[in-house]
Amino acid sequence: MMVRVMTVDDQELVRAGFVALLRSDPEIEVAGEASNGAEAIDLAQRTGPHVVLMDIRMPVMDGITATRELRALPSPPEVVILTTFDTDSYVYDAFRAGASGFLLKDTPPVDLLRAIHSTADGGTVISPPTARRLLEDLVAARPDDRPDPEAVAALTDREREVLRLIARGLTNKEIAEQLVISELTAKTHVSRILTKLGLVNRVHAVVFAYETGVVTPGSG
């Protein structure tokens, strides 16, 4: 599948670098460029990108606000935050806004292209240092901050199985292959899980799975 990608950054040179990288991949089509969040929303409505590479600090409208607005569209694109600032507040705000990924701008080109394809397929990507901090925060969380394990009862056996695979980092395509079902069916299961549990995205589903004991560290 050809993946349509839009870049959003207030620095023209940075955008040019990303566009050059995107055009090096024959399975990626550049859907456009925007210099701030407001432009990104307008452009996304006109061009329908599958994935948006989003900076955080921009004039007019910042990347977090833009991500929230993009995810509220009728056909929302996946959003990967690309930033120089790997701070906790940005990470949490990005995922609360509905981002599917959080990477640093010094991510190796091959890893960025892989991340784009992964998020287009329903996956979640997080830079290793950020992922480590999120897991440390999860382990340190107070018991009364964690969700009620009984919430898992709202899921069917198959949905719990899918949730375990989400927590292992599998994309919709990989879940479909693992369970021998269609990719559309896998995507439907993921959507129902998020709806039943009141979760925003797959990142929240992973956290939920660990916090409720559906999966445990080291369980594979």
Residue pairs with C-beta under 8 A, 6 or more apart in sequence:
1 27
1 120
2 27
2 28
2 29
3 27
3 28
3 29
3 50
3 51
3 116
3 117
3 120
4 28
4 29
4 30
4 31
4 47
4 48
4 49
4 50
4 51
5 22
5 28
5 29
5 30
5 31
5 49
5 50
5 51
5 52
5 53
5 116
6 30
6 31
6 32
6 33
6 34
6 40
6 43
6 44
6 47
6 49
6 51
6 52
6 53
6 77
7 15
7 18
7 19
7 22
7 30
7 32
7 33
7 34
7 52
7 53
8 33
8 34
8 35
8 36
8 37
8 39
8 40
8 52
8 53
8 54
8 55
8 58
8 63
8 66
9 15
9 18
9 35
9 53
9 55
9 58
9 82
10 35
10 36
10 55
10 57
10 58
10 59
11 55
12 35
14 55
14 105
15 33
15 35
18 53
18 82
19 30
19 33
21 109
21 112
21 113
22 28
22 30
22 113
22 116
23 30
24 109
24 113
25 113
25 116
27 117
28 113
28 116
31 43
31 47
31 48
31 49
31 50
32 43
32 47
32 49
33 43
34 40
34 42
34 43
35 58
36 58
36 59
36 60
36 61
36 66
37 54
37 58
37 60
37 61
37 62
37 63
37 65
37 66
37 69
38 60
38 61
38 66
39 60
40 52
40 54
40 61
40 66
40 70
41 61
41 66
41 69
41 70
41 73
44 52
44 70
44 73
44 77
45 73
48 75
48 77
49 77
50 77
50 78
50 120
51 77
51 78
51 79
51 80
51 116
51 119
51 120
52 67
52 70
52 77
52 78
52 79
52 80
53 80
53 82
53 116
54 63
54 66
54 67
54 79
54 80
54 81
54 82
54 99
55 63
55 81
55 82
55 83
56 62
56 63
56 64
56 81
56 83
56 85
56 90
56 94
57 63
57 83
57 85
58 66
61 69
63 81
63 83
63 94
64 90
64 93
64 94
64 97
65 97
67 79
67 81
67 94
67 97
67 98
67 99
68 97
68 98
70 76
70 77
70 79
70 98
71 79
71 97
71 98
76 98
78 100
78 101
78 119
78 120
78 122
79 97
79 98
79 99
79 100
79 101
80 99
80 100
80 101
80 102
80 103
80 115
80 116
80 119
80 125
81 90
81 94
81 99
81 101
81 102
81 103
82 103
82 104
82 105
82 107
82 112
83 90
83 102
83 103
83 104
83 105
84 104
84 105
86 104
86 127
86 129
86 130
88 133
88 137
90 102
91 102
91 130
91 133
91 134
94 102
95 102
95 200
95 201
95 203
95 204
96 200
98 200
98 201
99 201
99 203
100 119
100 123
100 124
100 125
100 201
100 202
100 203
101 115
101 119
101 124
101 125
101 126
102 125
102 126
102 127
102 130
103 111
103 112
103 115
103 125
103 126
103 127
104 127
104 129
104 130
107 115
107 127
115 125
118 124
118 125
118 171
119 125
121 171
121 172
121 173
122 171
122 172
122 173
122 187
122 190
122 202
123 169
123 170
123 171
123 172
123 202
124 169
124 201
124 202
124 203
124 206
126 134
126 203
134 207
135 217
138 207
138 210
138 211
141 211
146 211
146 212
147 208
147 211
147 212
148 212
149 212
149 213
151 197
151 208
151 212
152 160
152 212
152 214
154 196
154 197
155 163
155 193
155 196
155 197
158 179
158 189
159 189
159 192
159 193
159 196
160 214
161 179
162 175
162 179
162 186
162 189
162 190
162 193
163 193
163 205
163 208
163 209
163 214
164 209
164 214
164 215
165 174
165 175
165 178
165 179
166 175
166 190
166 193
166 202
166 205
166 206
166 209
167 205
167 206
167 209
167 210
167 214
167 215
168 215
168 220
169 206
170 178
172 183
172 186
172 187
172 190
173 183
173 186
175 181
175 186
175 189
175 190
176 182
176 183
176 185
176 186
179 186
190 202
190 205
193 199
193 205
194 200
194 201
194 202
194 204
194 205
197 205
197 208
199 205
199 208
208 214
209 215
210 216
210 217
